[in-house]
Amino acid sequence: MIFQFLLPIRIFFSSDKNLYLAIRNMLGFYPGNIHLYKLALLHRSAGLEIHNGIRVNNERLEFLGDAILDAITADYLFKTYPTKDEGFLTEMRSKIVSRAQLNKLSLKLGLDKLVRLDTNSPNQYRSFKGDAFEALFGAIYIDKGYNFTRNILLDRVVKHYFDMDDLAAQEMNFKSRMIEWGQKEKKQLEFKVLEEIGNGYKKQYIVGIFVDGSQVAKGQDYSIKGAEQNASEKAWNSISCNNA
């Protein structure tokens, strides 16, 4: 009880008071080790050099957070849907922790406003919002442990921002829709990798979808399959609007 009383007082006089309060307002708790959260919000474009060219940023926490989000979500879905097969569980997990979804969650939480990055070339860092979301949960895991992180993700994010019945009913395979549309309309569809960005596990692919030789949309993701899906979703939405 004494600790709970003193913590807000310590925070009030801290130079990081605004970040303490932002995390509290966003997720309902005060950080223990605030430096972990500051690191989670430090994009590589604004990374700090600590020794002989070694720079620190949120990429390591992002790597950890990605694994933690996958584990918690898989565990939750496994217990929530005891009769569903692996394919259903995999697709549901993708709907919750996809890069596009994490970007949206970051915006809804206001997390994107806390990230430190080089704003001179924002288009180069389109995924920074989702990256920061992963890094934040990597920080929470180190700071508070697995069970605490699980409760925060499920109670403050999943249950608040997702309707699981609606999510289960959503179709994700826009590529299949586009292929079926092309066959029906006698259109020639082609997917092309236009560009590769980054290296290693950070590499992203930009894929264009072409209809009768003309590019109609492009998508970006960490896998070619994911980029094809993103491009197909944009193309399908455009077709649906034109036919409405």
C-alpha positions as CSV (number, residue, x, y, z in Angstrom):
1,M,0.0,0.0,0.0
2,I,2.8,2.4,0.8
3,F,4.5,1.6,-2.5
4,Q,1.3,2.3,-4.4
5,F,0.9,5.6,-2.6
6,L,4.5,6.7,-3.2
7,L,4.7,5.6,-6.9
8,P,2.6,8.5,-8.3
9,I,4.6,11.0,-6.2
10,R,7.9,9.7,-7.6
11,I,6.4,9.9,-11.1
12,F,5.2,13.4,-10.5
13,F,8.8,14.6,-9.9
14,S,10.3,12.5,-12.7
15,S,11.6,14.0,-15.9
16,D,9.7,11.2,-17.6
17,K,6.4,12.0,-16.0
18,N,4.6,12.5,-19.3
19,L,5.6,9.1,-20.5
20,Y,4.6,7.4,-17.2
21,L,1.2,9.1,-17.5
22,A,0.8,8.3,-21.2
23,I,1.4,4.5,-20.5
24,R,-1.0,4.7,-17.5
25,N,-3.7,6.3,-19.6
26,M,-3.1,4.0,-22.5
27,L,-2.9,0.6,-20.8
28,G,-3.8,1.2,-17.2
29,F,-0.5,0.7,-15.3
30,Y,2.6,2.6,-14.4
31,P,5.9,1.3,-15.9
32,G,8.5,-0.1,-13.5
33,N,11.6,0.4,-15.5
34,I,10.8,3.4,-17.6
35,H,14.0,3.1,-19.6
36,L,12.6,0.0,-21.3
37,Y,9.6,1.9,-22.5
38,K,11.7,4.8,-23.7
39,L,13.8,2.3,-25.7
40,A,10.6,0.6,-27.1
41,L,9.6,4.0,-28.5
42,L,13.0,4.8,-30.1
43,H,12.9,4.0,-33.8
44,R,16.0,3.0,-35.5
45,S,16.1,6.2,-37.6
46,A,16.6,8.1,-34.3
47,G,18.8,5.5,-32.6
48,L,21.4,6.5,-30.1
49,E,25.1,5.7,-30.4
50,I,26.3,4.2,-27.1
51,H,29.8,3.0,-27.9
52,N,32.1,2.7,-31.0
53,G,29.4,2.9,-33.6
54,I,27.0,0.6,-31.6
55,R,23.5,2.1,-31.8
56,V,20.5,1.3,-29.7
57,N,16.9,1.4,-30.9
58,N,13.6,-0.6,-30.4
59,E,14.4,-3.4,-32.9
60,R,15.5,-6.0,-30.3
61,L,12.4,-5.3,-28.2
62,E,10.3,-5.4,-31.4
63,F,11.7,-8.9,-32.1
64,L,10.8,-10.1,-28.6
65,G,7.4,-8.4,-28.6
66,D,6.5,-10.1,-31.9
67,A,7.1,-13.5,-30.3
68,I,5.2,-12.6,-27.1
69,L,2.2,-11.3,-29.1
70,D,2.1,-14.5,-31.1
71,A,2.3,-16.7,-28.0
72,I,-0.4,-14.9,-26.1
73,T,-2.7,-14.7,-29.0
74,A,-2.2,-18.4,-29.9
75,D,-2.8,-19.4,-26.3
76,Y,-6.0,-17.3,-26.1
77,L,-7.4,-18.6,-29.4
78,F,-6.5,-22.2,-28.6
79,K,-8.6,-22.0,-25.4
80,T,-11.4,-19.8,-26.9
81,Y,-12.0,-22.1,-29.8
82,P,-11.4,-25.7,-28.6
83,T,-13.1,-27.3,-31.6
84,K,-11.5,-25.3,-34.4
85,D,-8.7,-26.6,-36.5
86,E,-5.2,-25.2,-37.0
87,G,-6.1,-23.3,-40.2
88,F,-8.8,-21.4,-38.5
89,L,-6.6,-20.5,-35.5
90,T,-3.8,-19.4,-37.7
91,E,-6.0,-17.1,-39.7
92,M,-7.6,-15.6,-36.6
93,R,-4.1,-15.0,-35.2
94,S,-3.1,-13.3,-38.4
95,K,-6.2,-11.1,-38.2
96,I,-5.2,-9.9,-34.7
97,V,-1.5,-9.5,-35.0
98,S,-0.9,-8.7,-38.7
99,R,1.3,-5.7,-39.5
100,A,-1.7,-3.7,-40.8
101,Q,-3.7,-4.5,-37.7
102,L,-0.9,-3.5,-35.3
103,N,-0.5,-0.2,-37.2
104,K,-4.2,0.4,-36.6
105,L,-4.0,-0.5,-33.0
106,S,-1.1,1.8,-32.5
107,L,-3.1,4.7,-33.9
108,K,-6.2,3.8,-31.8
109,L,-4.1,3.8,-28.6
110,G,-2.2,7.0,-29.6
111,L,1.1,5.1,-29.4
112,D,2.3,6.5,-32.7
113,K,2.5,10.0,-31.1
114,L,5.1,8.8,-28.6
115,V,7.5,7.3,-31.1
116,R,10.8,9.1,-31.6
117,L,11.9,8.8,-35.3
118,D,13.5,10.8,-38.1
119,T,10.5,12.7,-39.6
120,N,12.4,13.8,-42.7
121,S,11.4,10.7,-44.6
122,P,8.2,9.3,-43.0
123,N,7.2,7.2,-46.1
124,Q,10.3,5.1,-45.5
125,Y,9.0,4.0,-42.1
126,R,5.4,3.1,-42.9
127,S,5.4,0.2,-40.4
128,F,6.9,2.2,-37.5
129,K,3.5,2.2,-35.7
130,G,3.2,-1.6,-35.6
131,D,6.9,-2.0,-34.9
132,A,6.5,0.3,-31.8
133,F,3.4,-1.7,-30.7
134,E,5.5,-4.9,-30.7
135,A,8.4,-3.3,-29.0
136,L,6.1,-1.9,-26.3
137,F,4.9,-5.4,-25.5
138,G,8.4,-6.6,-25.5
139,A,9.2,-4.0,-22.8
140,I,6.1,-4.9,-20.8
141,Y,7.1,-8.5,-20.8
142,I,10.6,-7.8,-19.5
143,D,9.3,-5.2,-17.0
144,K,6.2,-7.1,-15.6
145,G,6.4,-10.7,-16.8
146,Y,4.3,-13.0,-19.0
147,N,1.1,-13.2,-17.0
148,F,0.9,-9.4,-16.6
149,T,1.6,-8.9,-20.3
150,R,-1.1,-11.4,-21.2
151,N,-3.7,-9.7,-19.1
152,I,-2.8,-6.3,-20.6
153,L,-3.0,-7.5,-24.2
154,L,-6.3,-9.4,-23.7
155,D,-8.1,-7.0,-21.3
156,R,-6.9,-3.7,-22.7
157,V,-6.5,-4.5,-26.4
158,V,-8.1,-7.7,-27.7
159,K,-11.4,-7.5,-25.7
160,H,-11.6,-3.7,-26.2
161,Y,-10.9,-3.4,-29.9
162,F,-12.0,-6.8,-31.3
163,D,-15.3,-8.5,-31.7
164,M,-14.3,-12.1,-32.1
165,D,-17.5,-13.2,-33.9
166,D,-17.1,-10.4,-36.4
167,L,-13.4,-11.2,-36.8
168,A,-14.1,-14.9,-37.4
169,A,-16.6,-13.9,-40.1
170,Q,-14.2,-11.6,-42.0
171,E,-12.7,-12.9,-45.2
172,M,-8.9,-12.4,-45.5
173,N,-8.0,-14.1,-48.7
174,F,-8.4,-11.2,-51.1
175,K,-6.0,-12.8,-53.5
176,S,-8.4,-15.7,-54.1
177,R,-11.2,-13.2,-54.6
178,M,-9.2,-11.3,-57.2
179,I,-8.2,-14.6,-59.0
180,E,-11.9,-15.6,-59.1
181,W,-12.9,-12.2,-60.4
182,G,-10.2,-12.3,-63.1
183,Q,-11.4,-15.7,-64.3
184,K,-15.0,-14.6,-64.3
185,E,-14.3,-11.3,-66.1
186,K,-11.7,-13.0,-68.4
187,K,-9.0,-10.7,-67.1
188,Q,-5.3,-11.6,-67.0
189,L,-4.0,-11.1,-63.4
190,E,-0.3,-11.0,-62.6
191,F,1.6,-10.4,-59.3
192,K,5.1,-8.9,-59.5
193,V,7.6,-8.1,-56.8
194,L,8.5,-4.5,-57.5
195,E,11.0,-3.8,-54.8
196,E,12.6,-5.2,-51.7
197,I,13.3,-2.9,-48.7
198,G,15.6,-3.6,-45.8
199,N,17.7,-6.7,-44.9
200,G,17.4,-9.8,-42.8
201,Y,14.2,-10.3,-40.8
202,K,13.4,-6.6,-41.4
203,K,13.1,-7.1,-45.2
204,Q,9.9,-6.0,-46.7
205,Y,8.5,-6.7,-50.2
206,I,6.5,-4.4,-52.4
207,V,4.2,-6.3,-54.8
208,G,2.2,-4.9,-57.6
209,I,-1.0,-6.5,-59.0
210,F,-1.5,-6.1,-62.7
211,V,-4.8,-6.5,-64.7
212,D,-4.3,-7.0,-68.4
213,G,-0.8,-5.5,-68.1
214,S,-1.8,-2.4,-66.1
215,Q,-0.9,-2.0,-62.5
216,V,-4.0,-1.4,-60.4
217,A,-2.6,-1.6,-56.8
218,K,0.5,-2.5,-54.8
219,G,1.0,-3.8,-51.3
220,Q,3.8,-4.0,-48.8
221,D,4.6,-6.6,-46.2
222,Y,7.4,-8.7,-44.6
223,S,6.5,-11.6,-46.9
224,I,5.7,-11.8,-50.6
225,K,2.4,-13.6,-49.7
226,G,1.4,-10.8,-47.3
227,A,2.3,-8.1,-49.8
228,E,0.2,-9.9,-52.4
229,Q,-2.7,-10.0,-50.0
230,N,-2.4,-6.3,-49.2
231,A,-2.3,-5.4,-52.9
232,S,-5.3,-7.7,-53.6
233,E,-7.3,-6.1,-50.8
234,K,-6.7,-2.6,-52.3
235,A,-7.6,-3.8,-55.8
236,W,-10.7,-5.6,-54.6
237,N,-11.9,-2.6,-52.6
238,S,-11.4,-0.4,-55.7
239,I,-13.3,-2.8,-57.9
240,S,-16.1,-3.1,-55.3
241,C,-16.5,0.7,-55.1
242,N,-16.5,1.0,-58.9
243,N,-19.2,-1.6,-59.1
244,A,-21.3,-0.3,-56.3
